[in-house]
């Protein structure tokens, strides 16, 4: 106390009624945190949710179905966001280390439709008095994931769990969103290098096709190409190439008269 009236000096003041802690039969559910990070288009086995389930029943309990929601964020529609994850897998943490490993078996697969994915056709048993873990992982779509979007999953309610017999659940819903994975950049697999057949050229011959590329947009978002660098991998020195032009295809997929000449590429130490 601010005054000298400290105390009580004779005895402790306690709650006159005892509180009894009772362990109610249930499955206690929680999410183990997963550190966020960056992912590339086409990346596989990205952990979205790490579910921890503890069985306080005196008997084993078996999960037979599970639903997860798409908690991804971005500028697209729900269908666009759903398409950023090409497929989902429900994985058992078989070795119990709490980390998604290549050896953790897949129990079921699914994909997001209207923001929801349903896993079924499996059995996953939690022994009496034990704790087990599940993962929901996703494969990032190669051509539909947009740079800057954040991929994530969640579980909305107890209704998203189905057990083989009546089972009480204890959790703070929604579970998640889980790990937030930011789509970052373009990978080489997104650019298709088409065949540009070798030809024999004489002095002043050309133009000849040296590189034929199909460049995709940014996932589901239209994009604008504003810079391109190419490297001379041939034995002819740059001085033997009078000009290197960049062409935009007119729509027929071949170098022809309907293509648009975007200009001469400026040489820079073996690059154009």
C-alpha positions as a printed Julia matrix, in Angstrom:
272×3 Matrix{Float64}:
   0.0     0.0     0.0
   1.1     3.6    -0.51
   0.62    4.13    3.22
   2.11    1.95    5.95
  -1.1    -0.09    6.01
   0.51   -3.24    4.61
  -1.0    -6.66    5.2
  -2.88   -8.67    6.07
  -0.37   -9.44    8.8
  -2.28  -12.21   10.57
  -3.17  -14.74    7.82
  -3.55  -15.2     4.09
  -6.88  -14.42    2.46
  -8.0   -17.33    0.29
 -10.97  -18.42   -1.8
 -13.27  -20.32    0.59
 -14.38  -22.65   -2.22
 -12.05  -25.15   -3.86
 -11.9   -25.3    -7.65
 -11.81  -28.79   -9.15
 -10.05  -29.36  -12.47
 -11.83  -32.03  -14.43
 -10.4   -33.65  -17.55
 -13.37  -33.92  -19.89
 -13.24  -36.52  -22.65
 -12.45  -34.68  -25.85
 -10.02  -34.12  -28.7
  -8.09  -30.92  -28.04
  -7.02  -29.21  -31.27
  -4.44  -26.5   -31.89
  -2.14  -25.26  -34.62
   1.62  -25.37  -34.3
   3.06  -22.1   -35.64
   4.92  -22.3   -38.95
   7.33  -19.51  -39.76
   6.2   -17.49  -42.8
   8.43  -17.12  -45.83
   8.6   -16.84  -49.59
   7.64  -19.41  -52.19
   8.26  -19.65  -55.92
   5.76  -20.68  -58.6
   5.87  -24.46  -59.01
   7.24  -25.07  -55.49
   5.95  -28.31  -53.98
   5.05  -29.51  -50.48
   4.62  -26.09  -48.87
   3.31  -26.55  -45.29
   0.12  -24.53  -44.79
  -1.23  -25.97  -41.52
   0.34  -28.03  -38.73
  -2.49  -29.49  -36.68
  -1.87  -30.9   -33.17
  -4.57  -33.24  -31.79
  -4.61  -34.61  -28.23
  -7.0   -37.41  -27.24
  -8.12  -37.33  -23.59
 -10.62  -40.15  -24.11
  -9.91  -43.58  -22.63
 -10.44  -45.06  -26.1
  -8.85  -44.45  -29.5
 -10.48  -41.9   -31.79
 -10.32  -42.0   -35.61
 -10.56  -39.04  -37.96
 -12.13  -39.93  -41.32
 -12.64  -36.54  -43.02
 -11.34  -32.99  -42.78
 -12.1   -29.73  -44.59
  -9.79  -26.72  -44.91
 -10.4   -23.2   -46.16
  -8.38  -21.02  -48.51
  -7.08  -18.05  -46.49
  -4.89  -16.71  -49.31
  -4.92  -12.98  -50.05
  -4.4   -11.11  -53.3
  -6.13   -8.94  -55.87
  -7.92  -11.79  -57.66
 -11.31  -13.42  -57.32
 -11.84  -16.42  -55.07
 -11.37  -18.68  -58.1
  -8.06  -16.93  -58.88
  -6.84  -17.4   -55.31
  -7.97  -21.03  -55.24
  -5.99  -21.7   -58.42
  -2.73  -20.46  -56.93
  -2.41  -23.78  -55.11
  -2.55  -26.51  -57.74
  -3.15  -29.31  -55.23
  -3.3   -29.97  -51.5
  -2.22  -32.97  -49.43
  -3.15  -34.14  -45.95
   0.03  -35.61  -44.44
   0.63  -37.65  -41.3
   3.57  -36.6   -39.13
   4.66  -40.22  -39.03
   7.9   -39.7   -37.1
   6.34  -37.22  -34.67
   9.04  -34.59  -35.09
   6.59  -31.76  -35.86
   8.28  -31.03  -39.18
   6.92  -31.86  -42.64
   9.36  -34.41  -44.02
   9.45  -36.17  -47.42
   8.76  -39.44  -45.61
   5.51  -38.22  -43.99
   2.8   -40.23  -45.79
  -0.06  -38.64  -47.72
  -3.45  -39.6   -46.32
  -5.59  -37.78  -48.89
  -5.41  -35.11  -51.58
  -7.75  -32.29  -52.57
  -7.84  -28.83  -54.13
  -9.63  -25.6   -53.33
 -13.03  -24.97  -54.91
 -14.94  -21.85  -53.84
 -12.43  -21.4   -51.03
 -12.83  -24.88  -49.55
 -11.03  -28.23  -49.84
 -12.38  -31.53  -48.52
 -10.19  -34.51  -47.61
 -11.82  -37.94  -47.3
 -11.3   -41.63  -47.85
  -8.73  -42.05  -45.08
  -8.51  -43.15  -41.44
  -6.2   -41.46  -38.94
  -6.27  -42.82  -35.4
  -5.31  -40.89  -32.27
  -4.61  -43.42  -29.5
  -6.18  -42.87  -26.07
  -4.21  -40.34  -24.04
  -1.85  -39.54  -26.91
  -1.03  -36.55  -29.13
  -0.55  -36.77  -32.9
   0.07  -34.25  -35.66
  -1.23  -33.65  -39.18
  -0.06  -31.33  -41.94
  -1.94  -29.71  -44.78
   0.55  -28.93  -47.54
   0.16  -27.38  -50.96
   1.86  -27.32  -54.35
   2.16  -23.79  -55.71
   0.76  -23.5   -59.24
   3.44  -22.8   -61.83
   1.42  -20.51  -64.09
  -1.42  -19.25  -61.87
   0.37  -17.93  -58.76
   0.79  -14.14  -58.84
   3.85  -12.39  -57.47
   3.1   -10.68  -54.14
   0.06  -12.79  -53.22
   0.1   -14.55  -49.85
  -0.89  -18.23  -49.69
  -2.43  -19.62  -46.5
  -5.02  -22.05  -45.14
  -7.37  -22.29  -42.16
  -9.99  -24.53  -40.52
 -13.23  -22.7   -39.82
 -15.13  -24.77  -37.27
 -15.65  -28.1   -35.51
 -17.95  -29.08  -38.39
 -14.84  -29.4   -40.58
 -13.8   -32.52  -38.66
 -15.51  -35.89  -39.03
 -14.7   -38.8   -36.72
 -15.75  -42.41  -37.01
 -17.98  -42.05  -33.92
 -19.35  -39.11  -31.89
 -16.41  -37.08  -30.6
 -16.26  -33.85  -28.59
 -13.77  -31.25  -29.77
 -12.04  -28.47  -27.9
 -10.42  -25.65  -29.91
 -10.5   -21.92  -30.5
 -11.94  -21.58  -33.99
 -11.04  -20.64  -36.58
  -7.77  -22.53  -36.51
  -5.52  -20.3   -38.55
  -4.73  -18.84  -40.92
  -1.59  -20.9   -40.69
   1.74  -20.08  -42.3
   1.7   -17.1   -44.68
   3.74  -17.8   -47.81
   4.4   -14.85  -50.14
   4.74  -15.67  -53.84
   8.03  -14.21  -54.99
   9.28  -13.82  -58.55
   9.41  -15.82  -61.77
  11.13  -19.15  -62.33
  12.68  -20.42  -65.57
  10.0   -23.08  -65.99
   7.44  -20.31  -66.56
   9.26  -19.26  -69.74
   8.92  -21.68  -72.64
  11.98  -21.83  -74.91
  10.72  -23.09  -78.25
  12.92  -24.64  -80.89
  14.81  -22.15  -83.05
  16.4   -24.36  -85.77
  20.01  -23.71  -86.71
  20.59  -22.17  -90.16
  23.61  -21.34  -92.29
  23.98  -17.61  -92.89
  26.12  -15.66  -95.27
  27.16  -12.03  -95.14
  24.14   -9.67  -94.92
  21.7   -12.58  -94.52
  18.83  -12.28  -92.08
  16.85  -11.75  -90.07
  17.3   -15.23  -88.62
  15.49  -16.57  -85.57
  17.98  -16.98  -82.71
  15.67  -17.34  -79.71
  11.94  -18.15  -79.56
  10.33  -17.54  -76.17
   6.82  -17.74  -74.75
   6.7   -15.34  -71.79
   3.72  -15.76  -69.47
   1.94  -13.12  -67.46
   2.14  -12.76  -63.67
  -0.04  -15.71  -62.66
  -3.67  -14.67  -63.1
  -2.67  -11.0   -63.5
  -1.86   -9.34  -66.84
   1.66   -7.95  -66.96
   3.92   -5.78  -69.12
   7.44   -6.78  -70.22
   9.66   -3.71  -69.91
  13.15   -5.21  -70.08
  14.83   -8.32  -71.53
  18.47   -9.38  -71.47
  19.92  -12.09  -73.72
  23.39  -13.62  -73.75
  25.38  -14.53  -76.87
  26.23  -18.21  -76.35
  27.6   -18.72  -79.87
  31.18  -18.51  -81.1
  30.53  -15.52  -83.35
  31.71  -12.31  -81.68
  29.23   -9.49  -81.18
  30.94   -7.5   -83.94
  29.71  -10.03  -86.54
  26.1    -9.37  -85.55
  25.03   -6.11  -87.16
  21.79   -5.89  -85.24
  19.79   -7.98  -82.79
  16.07   -7.19  -82.92
  13.34   -8.05  -80.44
  10.04   -9.05  -82.03
   6.54   -9.46  -80.59
   4.63  -12.33  -82.17
   1.59  -11.31  -84.2
  -0.33  -14.36  -83.08
   0.65  -17.17  -85.46
   3.51  -18.46  -83.31
   6.19  -18.05  -85.98
   8.52  -15.26  -87.08
   6.57  -13.72  -89.94
   5.3   -10.5   -91.47
   2.6    -9.92  -88.84
   5.14   -9.58  -86.03
   5.92   -6.23  -84.41
   9.54   -5.06  -84.31
  10.12   -3.76  -80.78
  13.53   -2.34  -81.69
  17.24   -3.05  -81.73
  18.72   -4.51  -78.57
  21.72   -2.59  -77.27
  24.87   -4.71  -76.78
  26.49   -4.77  -73.35
  29.46   -7.11  -72.85
  27.98  -10.18  -74.53
  24.44   -9.27  -73.57
  21.74   -7.63  -75.63
